[in-house]
């Protein structure tokens, strides 16, 4: 395992979304073409990659003013004990707060 890289993106292949969702037994992984569209239409998507491999994802939906919530938080089982969710939470709250306050001003 290399260093995990975190970034915000909405660009995914059907295969990598399918692999991630099915790795945690989520049936949404059976509809990768819909997942690609859903991620593109989401407010924010944060990813964790080990090299080129998508190993984690958070999908945030918000109203642009006051409310944001996490719709998906997925981490491949073999990465679940590497503190990815802690890093995701910190980035998610920072980004969502910054985005919501920027829209208020």
C-alpha positions as CSV (number, residue, x, y, z in Angstrom):
1,X,0.0,0.0,0.0
2,X,1.2,3.4,-1.0
3,X,0.4,6.7,0.7
4,X,-3.3,7.4,0.4
5,X,-4.1,10.4,-1.7
6,X,-7.3,12.4,-0.9
7,X,-9.0,14.7,-3.4
8,X,-12.4,16.1,-4.5
9,X,-13.6,14.8,-7.8
10,X,-16.7,13.7,-9.7
11,X,-14.9,11.8,-12.4
12,X,-15.1,8.0,-12.1
13,X,-15.2,4.9,-14.3
14,X,-18.1,2.5,-13.9
15,X,-15.6,-0.3,-13.0
16,X,-14.0,1.5,-10.1
17,X,-17.4,2.5,-8.6
18,X,-18.7,-1.0,-9.1
19,X,-15.6,-2.5,-7.4
20,X,-15.8,-0.1,-4.4
21,X,-19.5,-0.5,-3.8
22,X,-19.5,-4.3,-4.2
23,X,-16.4,-4.6,-1.9
24,X,-18.7,-3.5,1.0
25,X,-21.7,-5.5,-0.3
26,X,-23.8,-2.5,-1.4
27,X,-26.2,-3.5,-4.1
28,X,-25.8,-0.1,-5.7
29,X,-22.6,-1.5,-7.2
30,X,-24.8,-3.6,-9.5
31,X,-25.7,-0.3,-11.3
32,X,-22.4,1.3,-12.0
33,X,-23.7,3.4,-14.9
34,X,-26.2,5.1,-12.5
35,X,-23.5,5.6,-9.9
36,X,-21.4,7.5,-12.4
37,X,-24.3,9.9,-13.1
38,X,-25.1,10.1,-9.4
39,X,-21.6,11.1,-8.5
40,X,-21.5,13.8,-11.3
41,X,-24.7,15.3,-10.0
42,X,-23.7,15.3,-6.3
43,X,-22.8,18.5,-4.4
44,X,-19.4,17.1,-3.4
45,X,-17.5,13.9,-3.7
46,X,-14.3,13.2,-1.7
47,X,-12.1,10.3,-2.7
48,X,-9.2,8.2,-1.2
49,X,-6.9,6.5,-3.7
50,X,-4.0,4.1,-3.2
51,X,-2.2,4.8,-6.4
52,X,-4.8,4.5,-9.1
53,X,-7.1,2.3,-7.0
54,X,-10.2,4.0,-5.6
55,X,-10.3,2.7,-2.0
56,X,-12.7,5.2,-0.4
57,X,-15.4,7.7,-1.2
58,X,-17.7,10.2,0.6
59,X,-20.7,11.6,-1.3
60,X,-22.1,14.9,0.3
61,X,-25.4,16.4,-0.6
62,X,-26.3,19.9,0.4
63,X,-28.9,22.6,-0.1
64,X,-26.2,25.3,-0.6
65,X,-27.3,27.3,2.3
66,X,-27.6,25.5,5.7
67,X,-27.7,21.8,5.4
68,X,-25.2,19.1,4.2
69,X,-25.3,15.4,4.8
70,X,-23.3,12.4,3.9
71,X,-25.2,10.1,1.6
72,X,-22.4,7.5,1.0
73,X,-19.2,6.8,3.0
74,X,-17.5,3.7,1.6
75,X,-14.1,2.4,2.4
76,X,-12.8,-0.9,1.0
77,X,-12.6,-3.5,3.8
78,X,-8.8,-3.9,3.6
79,X,-8.4,-0.1,4.2
80,X,-11.0,0.3,7.0
81,X,-8.5,0.3,9.8
82,X,-6.2,3.0,8.3
83,X,-8.0,6.1,9.7
84,X,-9.4,7.0,6.3
85,X,-12.8,7.8,7.7
86,X,-11.3,10.2,10.2
87,X,-9.4,12.1,7.5
88,X,-12.6,12.1,5.4
89,X,-14.7,13.6,8.2
90,X,-12.2,16.4,8.8
91,X,-12.1,17.3,5.1
92,X,-15.9,17.0,4.7
93,X,-16.7,19.3,7.5
94,X,-14.1,21.9,6.5
95,X,-15.2,21.9,2.9
96,X,-19.0,21.9,3.6
97,X,-18.7,24.7,6.2
98,X,-16.5,26.8,3.9
99,X,-18.9,26.2,0.9
100,X,-22.1,27.0,2.9
101,X,-20.6,30.2,4.5
102,X,-19.3,31.4,1.1
103,X,-22.8,31.1,-0.3
104,X,-24.3,33.1,2.5
105,X,-22.0,36.2,2.0
